[in-house]
Amino acid sequence: MAVRSSGSGTTGRWVAMIGAVALLGAAIGLWARHGAAVFFDMLAAGIAYCF
């Protein structure tokens, strides 16, 4: 007999999916607004700031 698990596992997946879609949307928005060159410069600066 199959047991369905509804709890934090399913909720965690939804939160991760929503976060990934939000990040993808932000990246596409930056690309559309600033163009490829500025987008890549901002991305490189953000990565450099982390290190």
C-alpha positions in Angstrom: 0.0 0.0 0.0 1.5 3.3 -1.0 1.8 6.0 1.5 1.6 9.6 0.4 3.9 12.0 2.2 2.7 15.6 2.4 4.8 17.8 4.5 8.0 19.9 4.4 9.5 17.9 1.5 6.8 19.0 -0.9 6.8 22.5 0.5 10.6 22.7 0.2 10.4 21.7 -3.4 7.8 24.4 -4.2 9.9 27.0 -2.4 13.0 26.0 -4.4 11.1 26.0 -7.7 9.6 29.5 -7.0 13.1 30.8 -6.0 14.6 29.4 -9.2 11.9 30.9 -11.4 12.3 34.3 -9.6 16.1 34.3 -10.2 15.6 33.3 -13.8 13.0 36.1 -14.2 15.4 38.6 -12.6 18.2 37.5 -15.0 16.0 37.9 -18.0 14.8 41.3 -16.8 18.3 42.6 -16.4 19.3 41.2 -19.8 16.3 42.9 -21.5 16.8 46.2 -19.7 20.6 46.6 -19.8 21.7 44.4 -22.7 24.2 41.6 -22.7 27.4 43.6 -22.0 26.1 45.4 -18.9 24.4 42.2 -17.7 27.6 40.2 -17.9 29.6 43.0 -16.2 27.1 43.1 -13.3 27.2 39.3 -13.1 31.0 39.3 -13.0 31.1 42.0 -10.4 28.6 40.1 -8.2 30.7 36.9 -8.4 33.9 38.9 -7.7 32.2 40.5 -4.6 31.5 37.0 -3.2 35.1 36.1 -3.3 
